[in-house]
């Protein structure tokens, strides 16, 4: 697949999924306060991973991902019609550990050292 086209589909996926959640288009009660960070589509265009985070416990994180994965068909249908795609990649939602680690690292770097007098 053309890399420019691939990036456009990934960017539009992030934007559309976030807007659908914010506008209440997904009625699943497990889905709330989600931050959609990025999407990665496979080179053949059949699969797409959408990376998300939220402020929640581990138990609620599993429920959130289950809710998002159960609503993936609705996201796929909306994106397919919006972008005019004949075949929409199969979407799966994944917790973005990389984002969490980068936040931890940036907090560690920006903290002022405390003097131990």
C-alpha positions as CSV (number, residue, x, y, z in Angstrom):
1,X,0.0,0.0,0.0
2,X,1.1,3.5,-0.7
3,X,2.7,4.9,2.5
4,X,1.0,8.3,2.1
5,X,-2.4,6.7,1.7
6,X,-1.7,4.5,4.7
7,X,-0.8,7.4,6.9
8,X,-4.0,9.3,5.8
9,X,-6.1,6.3,6.8
10,X,-4.4,6.0,10.1
11,X,-4.8,9.7,10.9
12,X,-8.4,9.7,9.9
13,X,-9.0,6.6,12.1
14,X,-7.6,8.3,15.2
15,X,-9.7,11.4,14.5
16,X,-12.9,9.5,13.8
17,X,-12.7,7.1,16.7
18,X,-12.0,9.9,19.1
19,X,-14.9,12.0,17.8
20,X,-17.3,9.1,17.9
21,X,-16.5,8.5,21.5
22,X,-16.7,12.1,22.5
23,X,-20.0,12.7,20.6
24,X,-21.6,9.7,22.3
25,X,-22.1,7.7,19.1
26,X,-20.9,4.5,21.0
27,X,-23.5,3.6,23.6
28,X,-21.4,1.0,25.5
29,X,-21.2,2.0,29.2
30,X,-17.7,0.5,29.4
31,X,-16.3,3.1,27.1
32,X,-15.6,6.4,28.8
33,X,-12.7,8.9,29.2
34,X,-10.6,7.4,26.4
35,X,-7.6,9.0,24.8
36,X,-6.9,7.7,21.3
37,X,-3.2,8.2,20.5
38,X,-2.3,6.5,17.3
39,X,-3.2,3.8,14.8
40,X,-1.0,1.4,12.9
41,X,-2.2,-0.4,9.8
42,X,-0.5,-3.5,8.5
43,X,1.3,-3.3,5.2
44,X,-1.3,-5.4,3.4
45,X,-4.1,-3.1,4.7
46,X,-6.1,-6.0,6.4
47,X,-5.5,-5.2,10.1
48,X,-5.2,-2.0,12.2
49,X,-4.2,-1.5,15.8
50,X,-5.6,1.5,17.5
51,X,-3.6,2.6,20.6
52,X,-5.6,4.0,23.5
53,X,-5.2,5.0,27.2
54,X,-7.4,6.2,30.0
55,X,-7.2,7.0,33.7
56,X,-8.5,3.8,35.3
57,X,-7.6,0.7,37.2
58,X,-6.3,-2.5,35.6
59,X,-9.7,-4.1,36.0
60,X,-11.5,-1.2,34.3
61,X,-8.8,-1.1,31.6
62,X,-9.7,-4.7,30.6
63,X,-13.4,-3.8,30.5
64,X,-12.6,-0.6,28.5
65,X,-10.6,-2.6,25.9
66,X,-13.4,-5.2,25.7
67,X,-15.9,-2.5,25.1
68,X,-13.9,-0.9,22.4
69,X,-13.2,-4.2,20.7
70,X,-16.9,-5.1,20.7
71,X,-17.7,-1.7,19.1
72,X,-15.0,-2.0,16.5
73,X,-17.5,-3.0,13.8
74,X,-19.3,0.3,14.3
75,X,-16.0,2.2,14.0
76,X,-15.1,0.2,10.8
77,X,-18.5,0.9,9.2
78,X,-18.3,4.6,9.9
79,X,-14.8,4.9,8.6
80,X,-15.5,2.8,5.5
81,X,-18.4,5.1,4.4
82,X,-16.6,8.3,5.5
83,X,-13.4,7.5,3.5
84,X,-15.0,5.6,0.7
85,X,-13.1,2.4,1.3
86,X,-14.3,-0.9,-0.2
87,X,-12.4,-3.0,2.3
88,X,-11.8,-1.6,5.8
89,X,-9.0,-3.1,7.9
90,X,-10.1,-5.2,10.9
91,X,-9.6,-3.0,13.9
92,X,-8.3,-4.0,17.4
93,X,-7.8,-1.8,20.3
94,X,-4.6,-2.0,22.3
95,X,-3.4,-0.3,25.6
96,X,-0.6,2.2,24.7
97,X,2.2,1.2,27.1
98,X,4.7,3.2,25.1
99,X,2.8,6.4,25.8
100,X,2.6,5.7,29.5
101,X,6.3,5.1,29.6
102,X,7.1,8.3,27.8
103,X,4.9,10.2,30.3
104,X,6.8,8.6,33.2
105,X,10.1,9.4,31.6
106,X,9.2,13.1,30.9
107,X,7.9,13.5,34.5
108,X,11.2,12.0,35.8
109,X,13.2,14.4,33.7
110,X,11.3,17.5,34.6
111,X,11.2,17.0,38.3
112,X,13.5,19.3,40.3
113,X,16.1,17.5,42.4
114,X,15.3,17.8,46.1
115,X,18.1,18.8,48.4
116,X,18.6,16.5,51.3
117,X,19.9,18.8,54.1
